[in-house]
Amino acid sequence: MLTDLEIARAATLRPIAEIAARAGIPAEALEPYGRFKAKLGTDFVRAQEGRPEGALVLVTGINPTAAGEGKTTTTIGLGDALNALGTRAMIALREPSLGPCFGVKGGATGGGRAQVGPMEEINLHFTGDFHAITAANNLLSAMIDNHIHWGNALDLDARRIAWKRAIDMNDRALRLAAVGLGGVGNGFPREDGFDITVASEVMAIFCLSRDLDDLRARLGRIIIGQTRDGRAVTAHELKADGAMAALLRDALMPNLVQTLEGSPALVHGGPFANIAHGCNSVIATRLALRMADVVVTEAGFGADLGAEKFLDIKCRMAGLAPSACVVVATVRALKMHGGVAKAALGTEDVAAVRRGVSNLERHVENMGKFGLPVVVALNRFTSDTDAEIAAVQEAMAALGTRAILCTHWSDGAAGAAELARAVQGLVAGGTARFRPLYPDEMPLAEKIGTVAREIYGASAVALPPALATRLRRFEEAGFGRAPVCIAKTQYSFSANPALLGAPSGHVLPVREVRLSAGAGFVVAVCGDVMTMPGLPRHPAAETIGLDAEGRIDGLF
Amino acid sequence: MLTDLEIARAATLRPIAEIAARAGIPAEALEPYGRFKAKLGTDFVRAQEGRPEGALVLVTGINPTAAGEGKTTTTIGLGDALNALGTRAMIALREPSLGPCFGVKGGATGGGRAQVGPMEEINLHFTGDFHAITAANNLLSAMIDNHIHWGNALDLDARRIAWKRAIDMNDRALRLAAVGLGGVGNGFPREDGFDITVASEVMAIFCLSRDLDDLRARLGRIIIGQTRDGRAVTAHELKADGAMAALLRDALMPNLVQTLEGSPALVHGGPFANIAHGCNSVIATRLALRMADVVVTEAGFGADLGAEKFLDIKCRMAGLAPSACVVVATVRALKMHGGVAKAALGTEDVAAVRRGVSNLERHVENMGKFGLPVVVALNRFTSDTDAEIAAVQEAMAALGTRAILCTHWSDGAAGAAELARAVQGLVAGGTARFRPLYPDEMPLAEKIGTVAREIYGASAVALPPALATRLRRFEEAGFGRAPVCIAKTQYSFSANPALLGAPSGHVLPVREVRLSAGAGFVVAVCGDVMTMPGLPRHPAAETIGLDAEGRIDGLF
């Protein structure tokens, strides 16, 4: 079997200006980055404002296995299939992070015949957006320590600096660090740490900003810490927002690439779906809607995390209203939810599928709570049996939802044609009545409770009194209308990764609450949440390299 | 008076393909990055091997004031003037670092009418080369700590890790840090620190590599530290060199931009001139020589540091033989060397010029020791008087060297026409007989002594016995043929920044010696040398931002 990299290499990409032209984007709008990548100029993006918008389709998934269930490949396959059927479709994806690429996960540009390319370039530096975000984040850090060093006119409390440094790398040794060591010339020692760039607030801000002005304003609102008497201090007070915006100016232009089958794809921004909201930039999604009849986009992790945040944070803030939702599932993962051990996932077990399908059922029902019609994409693996597939389809039929077998990984657009027809039907049906799960004016603690009960199936939230007080403080400070961004494990509806299927009656333990004033949401950390991954014992970096022709090898 | 940014904005840049075409570079060779920047494809670069090479002209300077004496503007002005006179000239410069840009120095793309553009883009992320270098550096760091965390099969001694992390930012708080804090999951605590990216060995390697294979081999030779029994451990043993090379592959393609007058300029790589060798990449210089009749390049700081390393490290390793050398001086700086305080540099003081010209004299004589014919470029300031200028010219005439008044800052190519004619004459004269200062086979300690006596005018080197032993160890390990890279202050021929003019009889104190096995040189640190600058009390970042039209403001 060919690897993703081999398939990507065997494909012939078209000049990006040709892809752009087919999507109605003139050559003057392109800022090329090599031959197969381009940024779309700010003037062009602005000139599309007011154009009619196509339909937005969200691809989300069940609670995944560690390998993921194929949301990105399904997004790409569906986009390709829609284009093959004559619907003008555009794909909107997140950019990959270098961290997982050198760690265990490999690239994040789809797989098989459902990929965006150039695969190696998108997975490595792409157009430099994440480097720009890292630099903006760390300029603010340098200005914080510099401010304290030179007299601390703002009276910042070095013990209460909330702003961490960032690096786009899996590096556990940087999670907690003491900086400013070595004497007077090096500033005041304090505790600090590095988050991976995709977990940074700058990344979330970048992805939620409407335009450059909004970006600058949001950067200025970042709360970097407190004074000794407890007053919040912003990036604007440090005069860092202007230079941060300057560093991000070019990055904010959306990136155009293509699928292996020639569909246009905007790949832009990429926040984590735990500590942040897990979907591509508002600017790219909005632009895609103005350039296409259907835009297919994805949200990270399972629908409990990714879709909920996509809908309650991104769509709410940006005024987007999706027309349909695709929930991706695999028979393997449903068997896992049905209690089968990893080693036995390749063996037929219809009973386990019937048990585990409860996970899929709840996600499908949950999407209905947002007013969205749903179709299930069953991402086929060779080990799946007809009886197992039938079990999933029966369960979905009972809910009035179709579960469509997809083989875009091996067959490209043809493998997602039936899914595409179903999506066309949902869009044309016009039954979507999108509504966020909770209103802006609901108190913050109640918002957390609403997500916990309605989406997670929890019976209650364990919110320590100190955190309840903190949430009230946020409300008093004027942040009460913000949506909540719940950070929890992606493996379960609950905060316990071992609780598979569709657990009920569990209690959601809130461990910490944070205000991301620039991003405009309140983070509720539930359980162990990683904002800086580590590398595995044998990281992928050990086998990545250059072959004799100077091509990049070992990416997968 | 217009600022550099205003002049840059008022200029109209031509599409980069047009600049390339005029330089004989076909459109297929370009990997465009926006409309005015392009990388030159590896295949094209390789295809130029064996082509006849033009003449190489080095622009260097006297020991500078903090503001610099105008080496970059002179390099650009001279290149423009040569082109205006009908000589096919190309310019080869270093890329700017973000650190100084947000600190005190501002941009590094020349000034006035002698600039390369697009100024804001080159000064900020450019084509992402420095970000790629930072990422490669920090991937190695992450793999070191990861190796120790997962069992330390190589028996690395955590107390003897020589490899530091890097960031392209002025950030004093990161000079010395304790990492790996926070418990078992975060690895083993150890002391670490961050160098600014331009001071990293990866940057030096990047700039000295002949091609991708050489790059990979050099990365593999990096010594990251020692085992508990004192054996050196390399990046190759950690299996990091392949992924590092993959991260650097695209960055290694030279960047083509243009001057405001339309001359082609390769701007590529940018190592510090203290801890590293301070000049642009070998690949870019070599390519430029194959595309032009004359290539004008510059080396950082004064000729004692920059030119000496350019000649003894870069030219030696790459087999380059310069044809002529331009030493840039200003009347203001010569007055400073003559003992005038900064506040009085604008007042005429011919006697001070006569005293201070000793600094220029020694640099001119030094270049002769490398077999190079010299012309002095006197970079004119409005406060310079005719009598002061005459004093410099008389002193130079006594050495048989012309000192030519240049006004390219205000007048562009026309202001460097006489300098260009003089350079044409030196090149046509063919009198250059380039030889490095010392042979490869000279012992390392003697190499340091030779530079100290011949170039710095020192009477001796203070080399502590422990360091002499360390140098012998390097020789025993097979690194005896390496050139030495002396890190000292740029403000004086000595290691004492206050010792201006042309001091003699001083002793060069060696504080530390380090082996940069990947770069292929031995660093001798003399006096206080900064590998991570700090930000000033009011960093430039405070005033950098976006104007109402989204243009970058406050860069200078």
Boltz contact constraints between the chains, C-beta under 6 A:
constraints:
  - contact:
      token1: [A, 31]
      token2: [B, 34]
      max_distance: 6.0
  - contact:
      token1: [A, 32]
      token2: [B, 32]
      max_distance: 6.0
  - contact:
      token1: [A, 33]
      token2: [B, 33]
      max_distance: 6.0
  - contact:
      token1: [A, 34]
      token2: [B, 31]
      max_distance: 6.0
  - contact:
      token1: [A, 125]
      token2: [B, 128]
      max_distance: 6.0
  - contact:
      token1: [A, 125]
      token2: [B, 132]
      max_distance: 6.0
  - contact:
      token1: [A, 128]
      token2: [B, 125]
      max_distance: 6.0
  - contact:
      token1: [A, 128]
      token2: [B, 128]
      max_distance: 6.0
  - contact:
      token1: [A, 131]
      token2: [B, 131]
      max_distance: 6.0
  - contact:
      token1: [A, 132]
      token2: [B, 125]
      max_distance: 6.0
  - contact:
      token1: [A, 138]
      token2: [B, 169]
      max_distance: 6.0
  - contact:
      token1: [A, 142]
      token2: [B, 169]
      max_distance: 6.0
  - contact:
      token1: [A, 142]
      token2: [B, 171]
      max_distance: 6.0
  - contact:
      token1: [A, 145]
      token2: [B, 173]
      max_distance: 6.0
  - contact:
      token1: [A, 146]
      token2: [B, 535]
      max_distance: 6.0
  - contact:
      token1: [A, 150]
      token2: [B, 537]
      max_distance: 6.0
  - contact:
      token1: [A, 169]
      token2: [B, 138]
      max_distance: 6.0
  - contact:
      token1: [A, 169]
      token2: [B, 142]
      max_distance: 6.0
  - contact:
      token1: [A, 171]
      token2: [B, 142]
      max_distance: 6.0
  - contact:
      token1: [A, 172]
      token2: [B, 186]
      max_distance: 6.0
  - contact:
      token1: [A, 172]
      token2: [B, 187]
      max_distance: 6.0
  - contact:
      token1: [A, 173]
      token2: [B, 145]
      max_distance: 6.0
  - contact:
      token1: [A, 173]
      token2: [B, 179]
      max_distance: 6.0
  - contact:
      token1: [A, 173]
      token2: [B, 180]
      max_distance: 6.0
  - contact:
      token1: [A, 173]
      token2: [B, 187]
      max_distance: 6.0
  - contact:
      token1: [A, 174]
      token2: [B, 179]
      max_distance: 6.0
  - contact:
      token1: [A, 175]
      token2: [B, 182]
      max_distance: 6.0
  - contact:
      token1: [A, 175]
      token2: [B, 186]
      max_distance: 6.0
  - contact:
      token1: [A, 176]
      token2: [B, 181]
      max_distance: 6.0
  - contact:
      token1: [A, 176]
      token2: [B, 182]
      max_distance: 6.0
  - contact:
      token1: [A, 176]
      token2: [B, 186]
      max_distance: 6.0
  - contact:
      token1: [A, 177]
      token2: [B, 177]
      max_distance: 6.0
  - contact:
      token1: [A, 177]
      token2: [B, 179]
      max_distance: 6.0
  - contact:
      token1: [A, 178]
      token2: [B, 178]
      max_distance: 6.0
  - contact:
      token1: [A, 179]
      token2: [B, 173]
      max_distance: 6.0
  - contact:
      token1: [A, 179]
      token2: [B, 174]
      max_distance: 6.0
  - contact:
      token1: [A, 179]
      token2: [B, 177]
      max_distance: 6.0
  - contact:
      token1: [A, 180]
      token2: [B, 173]
      max_distance: 6.0
  - contact:
      token1: [A, 181]
      token2: [B, 176]
      max_distance: 6.0
  - contact:
      token1: [A, 182]
      token2: [B, 175]
      max_distance: 6.0
  - contact:
      token1: [A, 182]
      token2: [B, 176]
      max_distance: 6.0
  - contact:
      token1: [A, 186]
      token2: [B, 172]
      max_distance: 6.0
  - contact:
      token1: [A, 186]
      token2: [B, 175]
      max_distance: 6.0
  - contact:
      token1: [A, 186]
      token2: [B, 176]
      max_distance: 6.0
  - contact:
      token1: [A, 187]
      token2: [B, 172]
      max_distance: 6.0
  - contact:
      token1: [A, 187]
      token2: [B, 173]
      max_distance: 6.0
  - contact:
      token1: [A, 212]
      token2: [B, 550]
      max_distance: 6.0
  - contact:
      token1: [A, 239]
      token2: [B, 542]
      max_distance: 6.0
  - contact:
      token1: [A, 242]
      token2: [B, 544]
      max_distance: 6.0
  - contact:
      token1: [A, 242]
      token2: [B, 545]
      max_distance: 6.0
  - contact:
      token1: [A, 243]
      token2: [B, 541]
      max_distance: 6.0
  - contact:
      token1: [A, 243]
      token2: [B, 544]
      max_distance: 6.0
  - contact:
      token1: [A, 245]
      token2: [B, 546]
      max_distance: 6.0
  - contact:
      token1: [A, 246]
      token2: [B, 544]
      max_distance: 6.0
  - contact:
      token1: [A, 246]
      token2: [B, 545]
      max_distance: 6.0
  - contact:
      token1: [A, 246]
      token2: [B, 546]
      max_distance: 6.0
  - contact:
      token1: [A, 246]
      token2: [B, 552]
      max_distance: 6.0
  - contact:
      token1: [A, 535]
      token2: [B, 146]
      max_distance: 6.0
  - contact:
      token1: [A, 537]
      token2: [B, 150]
      max_distance: 6.0
  - contact:
      token1: [A, 541]
      token2: [B, 243]
      max_distance: 6.0
  - contact:
      token1: [A, 542]
      token2: [B, 239]
      max_distance: 6.0
  - contact:
      token1: [A, 544]
      token2: [B, 242]
      max_distance: 6.0
  - contact:
      token1: [A, 544]
      token2: [B, 243]
      max_distance: 6.0
  - contact:
      token1: [A, 544]
      token2: [B, 246]
      max_distance: 6.0
  - contact:
      token1: [A, 545]
      token2: [B, 242]
      max_distance: 6.0
  - contact:
      token1: [A, 545]
      token2: [B, 246]
      max_distance: 6.0
  - contact:
      token1: [A, 546]
      token2: [B, 245]
      max_distance: 6.0
  - contact:
      token1: [A, 546]
      token2: [B, 246]
      max_distance: 6.0
  - contact:
      token1: [A, 550]
      token2: [B, 212]
      max_distance: 6.0
  - contact:
      token1: [A, 552]
      token2: [B, 246]
      max_distance: 6.0
